[in-house]
Every structure is written in C-alpha cells, then in structure tokens.
Amino acid sequence: MKSDFSLLIQATLKIYQESLLDAFRGVSRNWRMILVHLLYLVLIGLLIPLSMMFGSLAGSFILGLFFAVLLGHYLMTVSGAVEGDVLYFEEAKSRAFELFSPTLSALFALFIIQILSSSLFGTPEKYWLRTCVGLFVTVLFNPIPEVIYHRPSTMTEMFATSFEFIRENFVEWFFPVVVFLLPIFLFMPSDMAVSLMLGYFTSDPLHIISSVFLSFGGVLNVLLSLPLLLVMVTLLYFLMVFRGQLYTRLSGSTRRKRVYQQRHS
C-alpha cells in the first residue's frame, strides 16, 4: 500500500496537470481578452501624459483610480477564463467595474503597508528590514488576486482568507513558482538571478501585473513593441489563469481529502 506522502505527491501533480490544461483551454476560448489587454497599454500610454496636466498630486490620484479599474477589469477577464466562460467584447465592457471595489481595497491596504515600511525602514542600513516586510507581504498575501474575484469581501476578510490559504497550501502554491524560476538560475548570471528572484518575492502580485502594463510607456513604444507585448500579455494571462485554476482546486480541498481521493481513485 502506498504511503500518504506518495499519494499526496501524485494528487498534487494531478492538480497541476489539470490546472495547466484548463488554463490553456480558458485562454484559448478567451483569446479576445488578449486584445483587450493590449488596449490597456494604449489607454495607459494616453492617460499618463494627460493626467500629469493636472499636477503631480491630482495626476497620481487619477492614475491610481484608473489602475484600480484596470486591475479589477483584468481580474474579471481572468475569472471568466478560470470559470470556463467565453467573454466577448460587449460583456467585457459591461463588466468593467465589477471588481473595482475589492481591487481598490486591496491596493489601498498594500499601499499603506508600503508607506509604513518605507517610513520605518527608509534608511540604507535598514534596507534588509524593508525587504523582509516585502517578502512577508508577498508570501502571506500572494493569492490576493484570486481572492478578489473568488471571494470579494471586506479588506480584512480578503487578507485573512489569503493568509489562511497560504497557511494550508504553502508548498503546493509556491512549488510551480520555483519550477518556473529555476531556469533563470541555470542560464542567468548568479547576481542577476538573485536580484530577479528577490524582486519577485518582494513584490505583491498586483504590483507585478501593474508593472507589466507599465513597462512600455507611451503609445508609440506600444506600437513599436507590439509583437513582444503580445507575447508578454498572453503569457501573463496564461499564468494568472493557471493560478486561478490552482487556487480553485487547492482551496476546495485539504491534503487529507486529496490523499483520500487519490487512494480511492
């Protein structure tokens, strides 16, 4: 008779396989949303210079609200692919503000944590403390994007749900990240690899999504880099849908339940 540990490994690998296949199907059915994601880049390229016309403070406030809408809409397109829906342009337009409130709440909480960390550990000699705070926030609240569209609620409830999920599924959730980043250590110089890994694990997922959409700036850069951007937004969409599929399966069971199901399958 197989041990519980070997059964758990088999069950977890099966979850990864199913999540990958369903992510591929979800993205394939919703290929139109990739065009919507490219439209985000054009809108960002137009809005950034326009918002600065209102001054740095007002401009930053306008951009902050816009990114909350954009991220909420992006997570809606991810949610549709995770749930097996087929989203069309008209539906994507009508659901633009569906996740605005929970997304704004999560962004605000993460912003406050960042401000407090910078003010308390802003000196160079305390940089490692600021890095530790970023690491803890990223690890403990890593599934915040999935919580936003699976269980949208109050700010504290969403962060508590994220923490509880990581407490129960830390290894299963982060193992794919290690596999994904492993080639970086094999083919990149060690200092660059460590820097990239540190950057990933000290930046919350919402910030990483925003960074991708802010990478190319103006509209001209977006048009000139269109093939590269197409690859980037497609890969990001696939990874986020995979995360959503994985979150759904892990949060809907426990390790004991997965072992039991694998033993009797």
C-alpha positions in Angstrom: 0.0 0.0 0.0 1.3 3.4 -0.9 2.2 5.9 1.8 0.1 9.0 2.4 3.1 11.1 1.3 3.4 9.4 -2.1 -0.3 9.7 -2.6 -0.2 13.4 -1.8 2.5 13.9 -4.4 0.5 12.1 -7.0 -2.6 14.1 -6.2 -0.7 17.4 -6.3 0.9 16.6 -9.6 -2.6 15.7 -11.0 -3.9 19.1 -9.8 -1.0 20.8 -11.6 -1.7 18.9 -14.8 -5.5 19.6 -14.7 -4.8 23.3 -13.9 -2.4 23.6 -16.8 -4.9 22.0 -19.3 -7.8 24.1 -18.0 -5.7 27.3 -18.2 -4.8 26.5 -21.8 -8.5 25.9 -22.6 -9.6 29.1 -20.8 -7.1 31.3 -22.5 -7.8 29.7 -25.9 -11.6 30.4 -25.5 -11.0 33.9 -24.4 -8.3 35.0 -26.9 -10.3 38.2 -27.5 -9.4 39.3 -24.0 -5.7 39.4 -25.0 -6.7 42.2 -27.5 -8.4 43.9 -24.6 -5.2 43.7 -22.5 -3.3 45.3 -25.4 -5.9 48.1 -25.4 -5.0 48.6 -21.7 -1.4 49.5 -22.8 -2.7 52.0 -25.3 -5.0 53.6 -22.7 -2.1 53.8 -20.2 0.1 55.4 -22.8 -2.6 58.1 -23.5 -3.6 58.7 -19.8 -0.2 59.1 -18.2 0.8 62.3 -20.0 -2.8 63.6 -19.8 -3.0 63.0 -16.0 0.2 64.9 -15.4 -1.5 68.0 -16.8 -3.4 68.2 -13.5 -0.3 68.3 -11.4 1.7 65.5 -9.7 -0.8 65.0 -6.8 -4.0 65.1 -8.7 -2.4 63.2 -11.6 -1.2 60.4 -9.3 -4.7 60.2 -7.8 -6.3 59.9 -11.3 -3.8 57.3 -12.3 -4.4 55.3 -9.0 -8.1 55.2 -9.7 -7.5 54.2 -13.3 -5.2 51.4 -12.3 -7.8 50.1 -9.8 -10.4 50.0 -12.6 -7.8 48.4 -15.0 -6.7 45.7 -12.5 -10.3 45.0 -11.5 -11.2 44.6 -15.1 -8.2 42.4 -15.8 -9.0 40.1 -12.9 -12.6 39.9 -14.3 -11.2 38.6 -17.6 -9.0 36.1 -15.6 -12.0 35.0 -13.6 -14.1 34.4 -16.8 -11.3 32.1 -18.2 -11.0 30.3 -14.9 -14.7 29.6 -14.7 -14.8 28.4 -18.2 -16.9 31.3 -19.6 -16.4 32.7 -23.1 -16.1 36.5 -22.8 -16.9 38.8 -25.7 -16.1 42.5 -26.1 -19.6 43.7 -25.2 -19.7 41.7 -22.0 -16.1 42.8 -21.0 -17.3 46.4 -21.5 -20.4 45.9 -19.4 -18.5 44.3 -16.5 -15.8 47.0 -16.4 -16.4 48.0 -12.7 -17.4 44.5 -11.4 -14.3 44.1 -9.2 -13.4 47.7 -8.8 -14.3 48.0 -5.1 -12.4 44.9 -3.8 -9.4 45.7 -6.0 -9.3 49.2 -4.7 -9.5 48.0 -1.1 -6.6 45.5 -1.7 -4.5 48.2 -3.5 -5.1 50.7 -0.7 -4.0 48.1 2.0 -0.9 47.2 0.2 -0.1 50.9 -0.4 -0.4 51.7 3.3 1.9 48.7 4.1 4.4 50.1 1.6 4.3 53.6 3.0 4.7 52.4 6.6 7.6 50.1 5.6 9.3 53.0 3.8 8.9 55.4 6.6 10.0 53.0 9.3 12.9 51.4 7.4 13.8 54.1 4.9 17.5 54.4 5.7 20.1 52.3 3.7 21.1 50.4 6.8 17.5 49.2 7.3 17.0 48.2 3.7 17.1 44.5 4.7 14.2 45.1 7.1 12.1 46.7 4.3 13.0 43.7 2.1 11.8 41.4 4.8 8.5 43.2 5.1 8.1 43.0 1.3 8.9 39.2 1.5 6.3 38.6 4.2 3.6 40.6 2.4 4.3 38.9 -0.9 4.3 35.4 0.6 1.4 35.7 3.0 -0.9 37.6 0.7 0.2 36.1 -2.6 -3.2 34.8 -3.6 -4.9 38.2 -3.2 -5.7 38.4 -6.9 -7.5 35.1 -6.8 -9.3 36.0 -3.5 -10.5 39.3 -5.1 -12.5 37.5 -7.8 -13.3 34.3 -5.9 -14.3 35.7 -2.6 -14.7 39.5 -2.9 -15.5 41.0 0.6 -14.1 43.5 3.0 -10.4 44.3 3.1 -9.7 42.5 6.3 -11.6 39.4 5.3 -9.8 39.1 1.9 -6.4 39.4 3.5 -7.4 36.9 6.2 -8.6 34.5 3.5 -5.3 34.9 1.7 -3.3 34.2 4.9 -5.4 31.1 5.7 -4.9 29.7 2.2 -1.1 30.1 2.3 -1.0 28.6 5.8 -2.7 25.5 4.4 -1.2 25.3 0.9 2.2 27.0 1.1 4.2 24.2 -0.6 1.6 23.4 -3.3 1.1 27.0 -4.2 4.8 28.1 -4.5 6.3 24.9 -6.0 5.2 26.0 -9.6 6.9 29.3 -9.0 10.2 27.6 -8.1 9.9 25.4 -11.2 9.2 28.5 -13.4 12.1 30.5 -11.9 14.6 27.6 -11.9 15.8 28.1 -15.5 16.7 31.7 -14.5 19.3 30.4 -12.1 20.6 27.9 -14.7 21.1 30.4 -17.5 21.5 33.8 -15.9 24.5 35.2 -14.0 24.0 34.5 -10.3 23.8 38.2 -9.3 21.1 38.9 -11.9 19.2 35.7 -10.9 19.2 36.6 -7.2 18.1 40.1 -8.0 15.2 38.9 -10.1 14.2 36.3 -7.6 14.4 38.9 -4.8 12.3 41.4 -6.9 9.6 38.7 -7.5 9.3 37.6 -3.9 9.2 41.2 -2.5 6.6 42.5 -5.0 2.9 41.6 -4.5 1.1 40.0 -7.5 -1.0 43.1 -8.1 2.2 45.2 -8.4 3.7 42.7 -10.8 0.6 42.9 -13.1 0.8 46.7 -13.0 4.5 46.6 -13.8 3.9 44.6 -16.9 1.3 47.0 -18.2 3.5 50.0 -17.3 6.6 48.6 -19.0 6.4 50.3 -22.3 5.0 53.8 -21.5 3.8 55.8 -24.5 1.6 54.8 -27.3 4.4 54.9 -29.8 6.5 52.4 -27.8 3.5 50.2 -27.5 3.0 50.1 -31.3 6.7 49.6 -32.0 6.9 46.7 -29.5 3.6 45.1 -30.4 4.9 41.5 -31.1 6.8 41.4 -27.8 3.8 42.9 -25.9 1.6 40.3 -27.5 3.8 37.5 -26.1 4.0 39.2 -22.7 0.3 39.8 -22.2 -0.5 36.3 -23.4 2.0 34.7 -21.1 0.8 36.8 -18.2 -2.8 35.9 -18.9 -2.0 32.2 -19.0 0.0 32.4 -15.7 -2.9 34.2 -14.0 -5.5 31.8 -15.3 -3.3 28.9 -14.2 -3.0 30.5 -10.7 -6.8 30.8 -10.6 -7.3 27.1 -11.6 -4.8 26.1 -9.0 -6.4 28.2 -6.3 -9.8 26.8 -7.0 -8.6 23.2 -6.6 -6.4 23.8 -3.6 -9.0 25.9 -1.7 -11.7 23.4 -2.4 -9.9 20.6 -0.6 -7.4 19.7 2.1 -4.3 17.5 2.0 -6.2 14.7 3.9 -9.0 14.9 1.4 -6.7 14.8 -1.6 -4.9 11.7 -0.2 -8.2 10.0 0.4 -9.5 10.8 -3.1 -6.2 9.6 -4.7 -6.2 6.4 -2.7 -9.8 5.6 -3.9 -9.4 6.8 -7.5 
